[in-house]
Amino acid sequence: MAQEAQADLNKVLAALKGLHRAFPIEQRLKTQACDSTRETYLAVLSRWVQTASAPSPAGFDAEALDELLALDAIYLTENEQAIGAAPFCPVETDIKLSFPHETLYALSALDALALPRLLGSACVIETRCPASGQPISLQVDAQGNPLPSELDKAIVVFRKASEHVQHYSHDVSMGIRFVHPALQGQFAQSLTLAEAAAVAHAFYAFQRKIFAGTF
């Protein structure tokens, strides 16, 4: 509740609206995907959650994977040997998450805040401020909330990464970064860590519904 009290609801809703507009994955899965495609999406997510590592396309329905690629629900590594499904990222990035038993990476700051809750495990997020180059390290609990003592260590900023949005992994995520809080005034749109966590959990709530069978 303390973190929720520190979150500006209007800023959270505005950021959430913008994210849904740029990356309407939930709407696409509801209105454009058939049942078998949604089942394959669940299977991909389940593999990620169970193994905390990127699954290979082998073993999944190829036609369903093609449809998920077309919907931007998943993406493949350059060699097409591993599947990414935001917030799960199959390649190393500048945002590193150290869990007790594995290391993962995230495409965006919001993805990094979403992962601990989806995996049900606390972690340490490490990155560098893209503006100042200063290291940023955050402890996040198993609910995906930064510890109270960490809330002033960074902000999350939103910058336009591309004029033409086609894929979340290339055109949206790269503009959502952790930044040193002293630089807040340099960015048109920014959130506190508490606000960013609220956005991340609300945006990816549809995945929890898929797991629960209530999507």
WOFENVEN-V778976 format. One record per residue. N is the residue number from 1. RES is the residue in three letters. SS is DSSP state (2 for helix, 1 for strand, 0 for the rest). BURIAL is + if it has 16 or more other ideal C-beta (glycine too) atoms within 10 Angstrom, else -. Layout:
n->N res->RES ss->SS burial->BURIAL
n->N res->RES ss->SS burial->BURIAL
This chain:
n->1 res->MET ss->0 burial->-
n->2 res->ALA ss->2 burial->-
n->3 res->GLN ss->2 burial->+
n->4 res->GLU ss->2 burial->-
n->5 res->ALA ss->2 burial->-
n->6 res->GLN ss->0 burial->-
n->7 res->ALA ss->0 burial->+
n->8 res->ASP ss->0 burial->-
n->9 res->LEU ss->2 burial->-
n->10 res->ASN ss->2 burial->-
n->11 res->LYS ss->2 burial->+
n->12 res->VAL ss->2 burial->+
n->13 res->LEU ss->2 burial->-
n->14 res->ALA ss->2 burial->-
n->15 res->ALA ss->2 burial->+
n->16 res->LEU ss->2 burial->+
n->17 res->LYS ss->2 burial->-
n->18 res->GLY ss->2 burial->-
n->19 res->LEU ss->2 burial->+
n->20 res->HIS ss->2 burial->-
n->21 res->ARG ss->2 burial->-
n->22 res->ALA ss->2 burial->+
n->23 res->PHE ss->0 burial->+
n->24 res->PRO ss->0 burial->+
n->25 res->ILE ss->2 burial->+
n->26 res->GLU ss->2 burial->+
n->27 res->GLN ss->2 burial->-
n->28 res->ARG ss->2 burial->-
n->29 res->LEU ss->2 burial->+
n->30 res->LYS ss->2 burial->-
n->31 res->THR ss->2 burial->-
n->32 res->GLN ss->0 burial->-
n->33 res->ALA ss->0 burial->+
n->34 res->CYS ss->0 burial->-
n->35 res->ASP ss->2 burial->-
n->36 res->SER ss->2 burial->-
n->37 res->THR ss->2 burial->+
n->38 res->ARG ss->2 burial->+
n->39 res->GLU ss->2 burial->-
n->40 res->THR ss->2 burial->+
n->41 res->TYR ss->2 burial->+
n->42 res->LEU ss->2 burial->+
n->43 res->ALA ss->2 burial->-
n->44 res->VAL ss->2 burial->+
n->45 res->LEU ss->2 burial->+
n->46 res->SER ss->2 burial->-
n->47 res->ARG ss->2 burial->+
n->48 res->TRP ss->2 burial->+
n->49 res->VAL ss->2 burial->-
n->50 res->GLN ss->2 burial->-
n->51 res->THR ss->2 burial->-
n->52 res->ALA ss->0 burial->+
n->53 res->SER ss->0 burial->-
n->54 res->ALA ss->0 burial->+
n->55 res->PRO ss->0 burial->+
n->56 res->SER ss->0 burial->-
n->57 res->PRO ss->0 burial->+
n->58 res->ALA ss->0 burial->-
n->59 res->GLY ss->0 burial->-
n->60 res->PHE ss->0 burial->+
n->61 res->ASP ss->0 burial->-
n->62 res->ALA ss->2 burial->-
n->63 res->GLU ss->2 burial->-
n->64 res->ALA ss->2 burial->+
n->65 res->LEU ss->2 burial->+
n->66 res->ASP ss->2 burial->-
n->67 res->GLU ss->2 burial->+
n->68 res->LEU ss->2 burial->+
n->69 res->LEU ss->2 burial->-
n->70 res->ALA ss->2 burial->-
n->71 res->LEU ss->0 burial->+
n->72 res->ASP ss->0 burial->+
n->73 res->ALA ss->0 burial->+
n->74 res->ILE ss->0 burial->+
n->75 res->TYR ss->1 burial->+
n->76 res->LEU ss->1 burial->+
n->77 res->THR ss->0 burial->-
n->78 res->GLU ss->0 burial->-
n->79 res->ASN ss->0 burial->-
n->80 res->GLU ss->0 burial->-
n->81 res->GLN ss->0 burial->-
n->82 res->ALA ss->0 burial->+
n->83 res->ILE ss->1 burial->+
n->84 res->GLY ss->1 burial->+
n->85 res->ALA ss->1 burial->+
n->86 res->ALA ss->0 burial->+
n->87 res->PRO ss->0 burial->+
n->88 res->PHE ss->1 burial->+
n->89 res->CYS ss->1 burial->+
n->90 res->PRO ss->0 burial->+
n->91 res->VAL ss->0 burial->-
n->92 res->GLU ss->0 burial->-
n->93 res->THR ss->0 burial->+
n->94 res->ASP ss->0 burial->-
n->95 res->ILE ss->1 burial->+
n->96 res->LYS ss->1 burial->+
n->97 res->LEU ss->1 burial->+
n->98 res->SER ss->1 burial->-
n->99 res->PHE ss->1 burial->+
n->100 res->PRO ss->0 burial->-
n->101 res->HIS ss->0 burial->-
n->102 res->GLU ss->0 burial->-
n->103 res->THR ss->1 burial->-
n->104 res->LEU ss->1 burial->+
n->105 res->TYR ss->1 burial->+
n->106 res->ALA ss->1 burial->+
n->107 res->LEU ss->0 burial->+
n->108 res->SER ss->0 burial->+
n->109 res->ALA ss->2 burial->+
n->110 res->LEU ss->2 burial->+
n->111 res->ASP ss->2 burial->+
n->112 res->ALA ss->2 burial->+
n->113 res->LEU ss->2 burial->+
n->114 res->ALA ss->2 burial->+
n->115 res->LEU ss->2 burial->+
n->116 res->PRO ss->2 burial->+
n->117 res->ARG ss->2 burial->+
n->118 res->LEU ss->2 burial->+
n->119 res->LEU ss->2 burial->+
n->120 res->GLY ss->0 burial->-
n->121 res->SER ss->0 burial->+
n->122 res->ALA ss->0 burial->+
n->123 res->CYS ss->1 burial->+
n->124 res->VAL ss->1 burial->-
n->125 res->ILE ss->1 burial->+
n->126 res->GLU ss->1 burial->+
n->127 res->THR ss->1 burial->+
n->128 res->ARG ss->1 burial->+
n->129 res->CYS ss->0 burial->+
n->130 res->PRO ss->0 burial->+
n->131 res->ALA ss->0 burial->-
n->132 res->SER ss->0 burial->-
n->133 res->GLY ss->0 burial->-
n->134 res->GLN ss->0 burial->-
n->135 res->PRO ss->1 burial->-
n->136 res->ILE ss->1 burial->+
n->137 res->SER ss->1 burial->-
n->138 res->LEU ss->1 burial->+
n->139 res->GLN ss->1 burial->-
n->140 res->VAL ss->1 burial->+
n->141 res->ASP ss->0 burial->+
n->142 res->ALA ss->0 burial->-
n->143 res->GLN ss->0 burial->-
n->144 res->GLY ss->0 burial->+
n->145 res->ASN ss->0 burial->+
n->146 res->PRO ss->1 burial->+
n->147 res->LEU ss->0 burial->-
n->148 res->PRO ss->2 burial->-
n->149 res->SER ss->2 burial->-
n->150 res->GLU ss->2 burial->+
n->151 res->LEU ss->0 burial->+
n->152 res->ASP ss->0 burial->-
n->153 res->LYS ss->0 burial->+
n->154 res->ALA ss->0 burial->+
n->155 res->ILE ss->1 burial->+
n->156 res->VAL ss->1 burial->+
n->157 res->VAL ss->1 burial->+
n->158 res->PHE ss->1 burial->+
n->159 res->ARG ss->0 burial->-
n->160 res->LYS ss->0 burial->-
n->161 res->ALA ss->0 burial->+
n->162 res->SER ss->0 burial->-
n->163 res->GLU ss->0 burial->-
n->164 res->HIS ss->0 burial->-
n->165 res->VAL ss->0 burial->-
n->166 res->GLN ss->0 burial->-
n->167 res->HIS ss->0 burial->-
n->168 res->TYR ss->2 burial->+
n->169 res->SER ss->2 burial->+
n->170 res->HIS ss->2 burial->-
n->171 res->ASP ss->2 burial->+
n->172 res->VAL ss->2 burial->+
n->173 res->SER ss->2 burial->+
n->174 res->MET ss->2 burial->+
n->175 res->GLY ss->2 burial->+
n->176 res->ILE ss->1 burial->+
n->177 res->ARG ss->1 burial->+
n->178 res->PHE ss->1 burial->+
n->179 res->VAL ss->1 burial->+
n->180 res->HIS ss->0 burial->+
n->181 res->PRO ss->2 burial->+
n->182 res->ALA ss->2 burial->-
n->183 res->LEU ss->2 burial->+
n->184 res->GLN ss->2 burial->-
n->185 res->GLY ss->2 burial->-
n->186 res->GLN ss->2 burial->-
n->187 res->PHE ss->0 burial->-
n->188 res->ALA ss->0 burial->-
n->189 res->GLN ss->0 burial->-
n->190 res->SER ss->1 burial->+
n->191 res->LEU ss->1 burial->+
n->192 res->THR ss->1 burial->+
n->193 res->LEU ss->2 burial->+
n->194 res->ALA ss->2 burial->+
n->195 res->GLU ss->2 burial->+
n->196 res->ALA ss->2 burial->+
n->197 res->ALA ss->2 burial->+
n->198 res->ALA ss->2 burial->+
n->199 res->VAL ss->2 burial->+
n->200 res->ALA ss->2 burial->+
n->201 res->HIS ss->2 burial->+
n->202 res->ALA ss->2 burial->+
n->203 res->PHE ss->2 burial->+
n->204 res->TYR ss->0 burial->+
n->205 res->ALA ss->2 burial->-
n->206 res->PHE ss->2 burial->+
n->207 res->GLN ss->2 burial->+
n->208 res->ARG ss->2 burial->-
n->209 res->LYS ss->2 burial->-
n->210 res->ILE ss->2 burial->+
n->211 res->PHE ss->2 burial->-
n->212 res->ALA ss->2 burial->-
n->213 res->GLY ss->0 burial->-
n->214 res->THR ss->0 burial->-
n->215 res->PHE ss->0 burial->+
